[in-house]
Amino acid sequence: MIKINCELVKKILVRFIRDELQKFGFYRGIIGLSGGLDSTVCCYLAKEALGKENVVALILPYKDLNMKDVEDAKEIAEKLGISYKIIDISPMIDIYFEKYPTENKILIGNKMARERMAILYDHSARENALVIGTSNKSELLLGYGTIHGDLAWAISPFGDLYKTQILQLAQYLGIPEKIIKKTPSAGLWQDQTDEGEIGIKYSEIDEILYQLIDRRKSPQELISLGYGKEKVNRIVSLIRISQFKRKMPPIAKISLRTVGLDFLYSRDWYK
């Protein structure tokens, strides 16, 4: 386990949420609350950073899929005293696939993820609140997320924390045990789980990612240390093929100063 100083991490993230929103001129945050670990921890931290009156949670189920998670999400929002809305995404999803049918679960799951984020951004404008992302470092490195779906946000508190580190933080914050013990899932289809799709448990994923990314060890070094060859190669492959998800879309350079290339001032450059 890659241990963290939970007290320090909590302080950093609470300050990060508050300061980064205020730099943009916002004082409210909105979060897609699934009833899972990451979004629950995010709501706990956002409440402390912004105050319960300044946090909005959207619960976005599809039909009766994962209704237990919906109930858990409601319970978390009510416990924290933050406002929440439940919006069923079924009509939007069903009408689209009635016209453009597919049996591909990935396509359906991506559409659901993007529909949820579209609704979050619509309510972001209605509530004058910026979207706080809940994707973690493990997901970002593996590309386990949907562009313009769960990989869209205004700020990302968890992008440098592995899944197992968020679990530690959840235990420190006193997150309900039933949330902590849940099998990680994106909730995109019946019985879908993160570890089932990836084929490796998060405890192994995070250790291999930590050695590859933070310690800068080569795949060959890890294999020589006893890490399974197939698992190491699988993770390296996922990192490589998902690089495009971790970069801003490239802009063709035409002028003297190009956004993202030469025009690199910080957001408060004009002050």
N, C-alpha and C positions, 0 to 999 in steps of 0.2 A: 504494500500500500504506500502511495506517495503522500506522506502526511503533510498537513498544512497547519499553521497557527491560526485556528479558527477565529479567535478574538481579533487578531490583526486583520485577517481577511475580511471579516464582517465590517470593521471600521473603514477599510479601504473601499469596499463596495457601496456602503451607505453614503460615504462622501462622494464617490464617483457618480452615483445616480443623481444626487442633489446638484452637484457642481456642473455636470455635463448638461443636464436639462436647463439649468439657469444660464449657462453660456449661450444657449440658443434662445433665451428669453422665455422659457417655459417653466412652470412650477407644478405641473400635473403630469402623471404618467398613466399609460393604459397598457394592459397586459392580457394576452390570451391565456386564460386559466383552464388547463385541461384536467386538473385533478391529479396530475403526476408530480414527480419530485421537483423538477427544475422550475416549473412555473409556480409551484407552491412556495419554494424558497425565495423566488424572485418577488412574490407578493409580500412576504414577510419583510424583506429588506426594503422594498419600495415604501411600505407603510412607515417604517422607521425613518427613512430618508425624507419623505415628503409629507407625512401625516396622513391619516386614514381618509380624510376628506379630499385628498388630492390624488387618490389612486382609484382607477376604474378597472374592473376585470370583466372580460367578455368570455362567456362559456359558449362554445360553438359546436354543438353536437350534430351528428348526421343520423337521422332517424333514431332507432333505438340502439345504435351501436355504442357500446361502452357506457350505458346509462349509470352504472355504478360510479364511474369517474365523474359524471355530471353531478351526482349527489355529493360526492366528496368535494368537488370544486365549490359547490354552493355552501357546503359546511365550512370550508376554509374561508371563503369570502365573508360569511356571516360572523365567524369567530374573530376575524381581523377587523370587522366593522367597516370594510370598504364596500363601495357601491358595485353592483354587478348587474349584468344583463345576460339572459340566455337567448341566443338567436339560433334557430334551427337552419342549417345550411342545406337541408334536403331539397327544397324546391328548386334552388339555383343549380344544384348539381344534377338532379334528375332530369330537368328540362334540357340541359345541355347534352347529356348522354342519350336522351331519347332521340335527339337529332343526329348525334355523332356517336353511335354505340361502339363499345369496345369491351373485351373481356380482360384486357391488360390491367392488372391491379395497380401497377406503378403509375400508369397514366391517370387512373381514377384517383389514386392517392395524391398525386401532384396537383390535380385540379382542386381537390378538397383543401389542400394546404394553401393554395393560392387564393381560393375563395375566402378562407378564414382571414388571411392577411388583408385582402381587399376590404373586408368588413371592419377589421381593426383600424385600417387607415381612414376609412370613412368616419368611424366614430372618434378617431383621433382628432379630426377636424371639428366634429360636432362638440367634443368635450374640451377642445383646446389643450390636448394632452398628447405628448409624444409617445410613440410605441417603444416599449422596453422589451428587448429580445431575450429569449430564454435558452438559445442554443449554447451548448458547452464546447470546450476545446476538443474533446473526443470526436464529437459530431462534425465540427468544422474540419478537422484534419482528415477524417475519413470521407468527407463529402456527403455525410448522411443528413441530407436536408434538401429542401426544394428552393431553387432560386425564385425570388419574388414570392415565396411562401414563407416557411418558418425561418428562412435565411434573410428575411427583410426586417429591418429595425432602424430606429434612430440611434439608440445606444445599446451596447452589449455588455452587461456586467459579467457574464459567465464565459466569455470567449477565451479566457486564459485559465480556466479551471477545468480539469478533467472530471468526467462523470463521477468517479469514485471520490474526488475531492468535494464535490457538491454534496455527496452523501454524508461526508464528515461534517460539513457545514450544517446540513439539515439536522443531524443529531445534536450538534451544539446549540442550534436555535430552538430545539424542542418541538420540531415538526412531528405531528402525530405518527405513531408507529405504523399505522396502516398505509400511510403514504410512503414512508421510508421503505417498507417491505414490498411495495408494488413492483411487478416485473416491468422494466422500462418498455414503453410502447408509444409509437406516434399516433395510435388510434385511427389508422387509415382503413383497416378491414378487420373482420372477425378473427380473433386470436393472433393478430399480428404483434410481433415483439421485435425490438431492436436487435437483441442478441441472436434471435432466430434468423433474421435477415442477414446479419453480418457473418454469423457462423462462429463467433467467438464471444466469450463472456467479457463484460466490461473490466473485470479485475485483471484479465490477461491483456486485453486491448490497451488499457491505460499504462500498464507496465512496459509494454513493447513501445508504445508511442513516446513515453517518457524517455526511454533509452535512445530511441531514434532521434527525437526532436530536441529535447532539453539537454541530454548528455552527448548528442551528436555521434553516437556509435553507429557503425555501418551494419547492414543486415548480416554480413558474414560474422562480425564480432558477436552479435546477439546469438546467432545459431551456434557458434563455438562455445558460448556461455551456457548453452542448454535450452535456449528458447526453441520451440518447435519450428522447423523450417517452413512448413506449410503455412503456419499462422503468421510468421514474420513476412513471408513473401506475399501473403494475402493482404496484410496491412500496408506494406510498401506499395503494392499495386493500387489499392484504394486511394492512398495519398497522391500518387502520381496522376491518376486519371481524373481526380477531382480538383486539380490545381485551378482550373478556370472558375470554380465556385468561390475561390478565396481572393480573387482579383477584381478590381474595378474593370469594366469593359474597356478595352484599349481604344484610344482616340487617335485617328490618323493626324499626323502633324503637318500643318499647312502654314500657319502664321508664326510670328516671332515668339509669341508666348501662348502655350497650349495648356489648357486645364489639365492638371494631373501630371504634367511633365515639367514645364517651366514655371507655371503659375502655381506656386506651392505655399503661398502664405497661409498662416493659421487662420482659423475662422474669425478671430478677433483682430485681424490685421488693421482694420479701418479705425480702431479706437484711438 
